[in-house]
Amino acid sequence: MATTPEHMGSKATVFQLGLPLVDNYELPSPEEAEMVLDYLLAYPSRLLKEFLRANGISPFLTKAVLREQLLEGAKSQDIHPADIIGQLDELEGWGDQHIFLYCSTMEAAKIWATEVRRNGILKENGLDHLLNRRNPCILPHEPVISSIRASTDRLRIQWVERRVWDERLPQLDNVDGAITFRAYQERVRRGVTTFDWDLVTGHAALMIERLPHGTNYQEVRDRFEHELEPLVGISTFRRIRLSNATGRIEESGEARRRQYKHETERGFVASFTSPSPLQDAFEDPNVEQARKALGKTVSLLGNLYWNPASGKLDRHIHVKLYPKELRIGIFGACTELEVRHLLSRIRFYCR
């Protein structure tokens, strides 16, 4: 059963399909519907089971058959196309994230926990029509807010955008005398960015779905902070530093250490990497000894595989900490509960 805004506690699951649609929502074109199914069915079956069963479809069918049944259901309106987009928003809002953590003052949180003041802010910014509603988007050319979910204890704002980049294809390069033609192919992908704020604890996160290689996440963070400023006053929030967390997580044993990169006091960089993701980077005592010989260092990277935890995680999850950028990377398709658990543990070690 979908969680409605009235029942969203600070630890509750946020379920995209629980929101009604905005007025005058336009159905996607047949081409767009095909595109959404391609994106949705790229996710592992374990994350699609609940949605499929809710729509009377067996989750044990092949992807080709699932695609056919979902498309037929959308055409017949047995499955609302907006619900398929909503399910995609939910999946893209948690998996493959690059995350910046914040902590707000309780005064700032109280403003949004108060219905009258919350509604006033949204009306001033022309966004009141999106309050606890969803505006399903597929590939808008500019970032569009697809939903604003607010209750007395949580605020969650989600943007959808079209991401375009050029992918280098060196195998198609051509040399004509003194002239070299370098080949690129334009790639287009849907992208989701989410601001999630616990109004009880003041903990907030800006979650950017993984971007094309080489993208500057700090620039993207600054762009969305600019969007958030008139709504939540994010410039008053404290950004959470990760410098303490990297070493403390390493000592905790909660994660397997794939790679650690350190900078010495004189600016030299040393990196330690295990031969495979299944081995700890410091399993070799010689490597452990070499690291200790570095003396006082600053951590530049913690490349980890978080260990399963009873009732919290049932599998290893790839996590990277980038302390200088205050950024966390959580890789692969994940659920909301998995990501919330990881962020809570990282916050714990940041103290």
N, C-alpha and C positions, 0 to 999 in steps of 0.2 A: 504494500500500500504506500502511495506517495506521501512524503512528509509535507504537511502544510506549514505556512509561515508561522502560524500560532503555536506550533509544537516544536519549533527549532530551538533546542537548548544549546548551550555552548559546546556540548559534546555530541550533539545529535548529528545524524547524517543529513546533508543538504541534498535533496533529490530534485533535479531540474524539472521533472515532469509534473511536479505538484503545483506549478504556477499556471494560471489562466493566460491566454494569449492577449496581446494588445489589440485594440480595436483596429479594424481595417487591415488585418494581416493578409498578405497576398500569398497564395500557394506557390511553391517553387515550380519552375518549368520542368518538363520531362528531362531535359539535359541536366538541370540542377539536381533533380531527384536521383538520377543515375550517379552523379558525382558524390552525393551524400552517402549513398550505399557503398561506394568504393571506399570512402574514408572510414565508414563505420565497420565494415567487414574486414578491414585491415587489422582490427584489434583481436586479441586472443579470445577464444570462445568462452573462457572462464569469466570474462567481464561482460559478456552479452547474455548470459543465461537468464538473469532476472527479467530483462527487457523482453526477450523472446517469449518466455513462458507467460508473461503478463499479456502478450498478444496472441496466445494460443499457438505458438510455433515451437516445435521441438528444438532444443539447443544442440542436439546430437546429429543434425543433418550436415551435409557438406556445405562449404561456403557458397558454392554455386547454387545449390538448392535454396539455401537461406536467402540469397540475393533475389532469386526468382519469387519466393513467397513474400518477402518484404515489399518488393516492387509491386506485386499484384495487390497486396493489402493496401498500399498507398494509393494505387489507382482507383480501387473500389471504395476508398475512404473507411475501410474496416480498421486500418491503422492510419491515424492522422499523420500526414507528412511532417507537420510541425513537431510531433512527438519523436519522430526519427531524428530530426535535427536536434531536439532537446537532449536525446540520449547521446548524440555525438558531442554536444557541448559539455555534458557531464564527464564523459571519458577524457576529452581533450583538456578539461579543466584540472585534471589531477596527474595524468601521466606525462613523463618526459618534461619535467619542469625545471626552470632556473628561478630561484626564489631569493628574495630579499626580505629579511625579517625586521620588524619594528616593534616598538612598545609605545603606546600613547599614554597621556595623562588620563586619569579617571574623569576629570572635568570634561575632556573632549569626548570621551565615551558616553557620558551621561546625556550629552546633547542628542546623540543618535538613539539613545535608549528611550527618549521621550517622544511619543508619537507626534505631538503637535509641532515640536521643534524640527523633528525629522521631516515631516511633511512640508514645513515651511522652506527648508533648505532645498528640497527637490523642486518645489514650485518656483522658487527664485531662479533656479538653473534650468527651468523648462524640462524637467525630467520626472515630474510627478505622475505622468501617464505610464511610466515603467515600474512604479513601485509594486513589488510583489506580482509582477507580470513578466512575460517573456516575449521578446521580439526576435523570432528565429531568423537568423541571417546565414547565408552560405559563404559568399565571397565578396563582401562589400569592398570597394576600392579604398575607403578610409575606415579606420577603426569605428565600429558602431557598438553602442551598449546593447547587449542582447538581453540582459536582465539586471534588475536591482532587487535583491532580496534583503528585507530588513525585518527585524523583530526587536523585542526588548533586550535581547542578548547577543545578536549577531547581525553584521552587515556584510553582504557579499555582492560585489559589482563585477560583472563579466563583460568583456569586450570581445568582439569577433572582427577579424580583418583578413584581407587578401594579402598574402606575402609573395613577392615576386623576386627572383634572383637569377643570375646567370651561372650555369654550371659549366665548368671548363671541360672540353672534350679534346684533349691533345691528340688522340688517335685520328682525329679528322682534320688536323692542321694541314695546310697546303703551302708549299714553297714554289713560287713562280719567279725564278731568277733571283734578284736581290730583294724581292718582296715576300714576306711571310704572312699568310692569312691564319689567324688563330681562331679556332672554332669554340663557340659557346652555344649552349642551349638554354632557352628561357624556361625556368621552372615556376610553377604556381602552386601554392599550398595554402590551405586554411590555417589560421592561427588564432589562438585564444589566450587572452591575458585576464587574470582575475585578481581582484583585491578582496582579501578575506580578513575580517576584523572581529575579534571576540570582544564584545562590549563589557563583559564581566571582568576579564583579566587585563584588558588593554592590549593583548597580543595581536599583532597584525602581520600580514604577509602579502607581498606583491609577487604573484606567480606568473611567470612568462613561459608559455609553452615553447619548447626548444626551437631556436631559430636556425636559419641556414649557417653553415660553417663560416667562422670569421666575423660574425656580427658582434658589435659592441653592446653587451647587455646593459652597461651603465648608461649609455645614450638612450636605450629603450626605457630603462627605469626612469630616467629624468623626464622623458616625454609623458609617461603615465602619471608620474608624480604631479606634473603640471596640470593634467586633467583632473586629478584628485583634489588639488589644493582648494578650489572654491567649495568643494563638497565636504571634506573632512579636515581640512587644515593640516595636511600631512607634514608640512614643514615644522610643525611643533612636535612630531613624533621623534622618538630616539631610534636611530638605526642600530641594530644589534651587531656587535663585533664578534668575529669568529676566531680570533687569535687564540683565546684560551681554550676553545672547544676542541681544536684539532689534537692537541697533546692529551687532553683529558679523555677524549674518546679512545685514543690509542691505548691509554693505560687501563681503560675500563674493561676491555675485552668484549665489548658489545659488537665490534665490527672486525672483520678480517682486513688487514692492511695490504692493499694491492700496490700502492705507490705513495711515497712521501717525498716531498721536495722541500729542502731547507736552505735558508740564506744565512751565511755567517755574518758576524759583526763587521767584517771587512768587505762584504758585498759579494763574496763567492757563493755559488749555488751548487748544492749536492743533491742528487736524486737517487732514491733507492726503489727498485721495482722488482717484484717477484716474477719468476719465469712464467707463471700462469695465474689467472684469477682465482684458481682453487688453492693457491699457496700464499702464505703470509710473507710480506716483504722482508720480515726480520726473522724468518725461520732459520736462516743460515746464521750461526753465531758470529761468523766473521763480519757479516754485514752489520749485525747489531753492534759489534765492537767498533766498527768504523764510524757508525753514527754517533755513538757516545764520545768518540774521540774528537768530534767536531766542536764540542763545548756548547756554549750558549748560541742558539740559533733562532731565527724567525721562520715559522712555517709558511710556505708559499702554496702548498697543495696537500690535501689529504684525500687520497683516492681509495675508497673503502667499499667493502661489501658487507652491509649490515646483516648481522646474524638473526635467524628466526627467534621470535620470543613468544612463549606460550600465550595464546589468546590475543596476541597483537600482530605478529607477523608469522606467516607459515612458510616463508621462503626468504632467500637472500635477496637483497635489493642493492643495486649499485648507487652509491652516493659519492659526490665529490664536494669538498669544501675548498673555497677559494678565499682565504682570509683577507688578502689585500683588497679584493673587490667586494667584500662582505656578501658573497654570493654562495648559494648552495645549489648543486645540481642533483636532481633525483631522476634516474634514467629508467626507461622502459615503461610499459603500460602498468599503471598502479591504480589502486582504489583510494577513495577518500580516507578510509580508516588507516590504510598503510601510510599515506603521506602525513596525516595528522600525527600518527605515532612517531614517525621519524622526526618531524619538526619539534615535537614536544621533548624528545630525547636530546636533540641538538641544542634547544633552548636551555635545557637543564645544564648541559656542559658549558654553555656560554657564561654562566653566572660567575 
